[in-house]
Amino acid sequence: MSEVVVIGTGMMGPGIAACLALAGNRVTLVGRSVGSLERGMAATRGGMELLRSEGLTDSQRGDEQLQGTTELAQAVARADFVFESIVEDLGEKQRLFKQVEELAPTTAMFASNTSGLPISRIADPLDHPERAATTHFWNPAHLMPLVEIVKGEQTSDDAVSQLRHLLDNAGKQTVVVQKDVPGQLGNRLQHALYREAFHIVHDGIASVEDVDTAIKSGFGLRFPAYGLLEHADMVGMDMMLAIDSYLFPVLSSDETPLAVLEERIRRGEMGVRTGKGLYDWSNKSAADVRARRDQFIIDRLKDRRARESPRDPEPPEPRR
């Protein structure tokens, strides 16, 4: 059992806290105010209850493992691991990491849930940057299995090993990103697809709706069971070379965002929060989309859990 501190009660912190508490760790959620802490604690408990009610965890632990506070010094004084999930601002994260290093035990490991900032720069102010790494959880953190552990320029192998052990024991699937590069692993892949999707829309090759349909009902549908590079091996390197030879030259290689984004921003069409973006959200419910997304993830996790659980042995055949 580890002493874990999660700093941040916004979108990601509660989900991180829920997973780690269900795994039996003592988790302290730190909020900036009483109000934000109350909301964060409610979201954490809600995440744990969802996982239980959907049969995605057998753990009845969690509630007694979880506490909340607005007192950072008190929270980190005995911490084994400190996860921060605050605003995506380099200066804010650097100040927090430095403050935590001064307050935490010398054996504590520090992790940032940044989706893009380099952990090497976040850890710059630390006296011991070897204790810091990125742990990029994917949204929603209590449901998505993947966590990317990103090594900074000075992150130790021991820090990676300890973080991976903690997260694997919490039911996460961890990958290690060996170089602290922009976009880490998942976002590099995702934004490469974004670039081509925006290019397709901009050039009138297909509509916004049809691009999403092609992803959801085509190659995206098989990804949970069949990786992209597995597919390459299945079709063969010679086939991949033949296709790439004529396709790569005509794919988008733009180094700046396309006008399809800039035009909408100029018109104030930011997406869900303004009612319009690539889609018109005046007659499309963001809540329904999130619910559909979450239910799909839950169903796939149930399928995976059923496949991986040991089956009851076949009863012996009766003697004749």
Summary of the structure (lengths in Angstrom):
residues: 320
radius of gyration: 22.2
end to end distance: 52.8
largest distance: 81.3
contacts: 912
relative contact order: 0.09
helix: 50%
strand: 13%
